[in-house]
């Protein structure tokens, strides 16, 4: 089991995932949400957001700092190599 955290102040546990691939997809979804919120000027705004994927022992396996670029459409933060199955980013 993997946990996904947003590690800003205060840090908050977002959700969990049964596999690393699903955890990466959930982080990508959170980044898309933050991008959409920034474009719409909705919710709290920040220059950047920090996410962590943690293993069952609470150790950070992956960290990502995401800064929404509102001058263009959202582009996935999960590159094909991280997906592990050869799928192209959506």
C-alpha positions in Angstrom: 0.0 0.0 0.0 1.2 3.5 -0.9 0.1 6.8 0.6 0.0 10.1 -1.3 0.7 13.2 0.7 0.6 16.9 -0.1 3.5 18.1 1.9 2.8 21.8 2.1 1.9 23.6 5.4 0.2 21.8 6.9 1.0 18.4 5.4 -2.0 16.3 4.6 -2.6 12.7 3.5 -4.6 12.8 0.3 -5.3 9.1 -0.3 -3.7 5.7 -0.7 -3.1 3.4 -3.6 -2.5 -0.3 -4.0 0.3 0.0 -6.5 3.0 2.6 -7.4 1.4 3.0 -10.9 -1.9 4.0 -9.3 -0.2 6.3 -6.9 1.5 8.1 -9.8 -1.8 8.5 -11.5 -3.3 9.9 -8.4 -0.5 12.5 -8.1 -1.0 13.4 -11.7 -4.7 13.9 -11.0 -3.9 16.2 -8.1 -1.6 18.2 -10.3 -4.3 18.5 -13.0 -6.7 19.7 -10.3 -4.3 22.3 -9.0 -3.7 23.5 -12.6 -7.4 23.8 -13.2 -7.9 25.7 -10.0 -5.1 28.1 -10.9 -6.6 28.7 -14.3 -10.0 29.3 -12.8 -8.6 31.3 -9.8 -10.5 29.0 -7.5 -9.4 27.7 -4.1 -6.1 28.4 -2.4 -3.4 29.5 -4.8 0.3 28.8 -4.5 3.3 29.2 -6.6 4.0 25.5 -6.2 2.7 22.3 -4.6 4.7 19.4 -3.1 3.6 15.8 -3.2 5.1 12.6 -1.8 4.4 9.0 -2.4 5.2 7.0 0.7 5.7 3.3 1.3 3.9 1.3 4.0 6.6 2.2 6.5 6.1 5.9 5.8 9.3 6.4 3.8 9.2 8.8 0.9 9.6 6.9 -2.4 9.0 9.8 -4.7 8.7 13.5 -4.4 7.3 16.0 -6.8 7.1 19.8 -6.8 4.6 21.1 -9.2 4.1 24.7 -10.4 1.0 25.3 -12.5 1.7 27.0 -15.8 -1.6 28.7 -16.6 -0.3 29.9 -20.0 -0.9 26.5 -21.5 -3.1 23.4 -21.2 -2.2 20.9 -18.5 0.6 18.4 -19.4 0.9 15.2 -17.4 3.6 15.1 -14.8 4.0 11.4 -15.2 6.3 10.6 -18.1 5.9 7.4 -20.1 9.0 5.8 -18.4 7.4 6.1 -15.0 4.2 4.5 -16.1 6.0 1.2 -16.8 3.5 -0.1 -19.2 4.4 1.8 -22.4 1.2 3.9 -22.4 1.5 7.4 -23.6 0.5 10.3 -21.3 -3.1 11.3 -21.6 
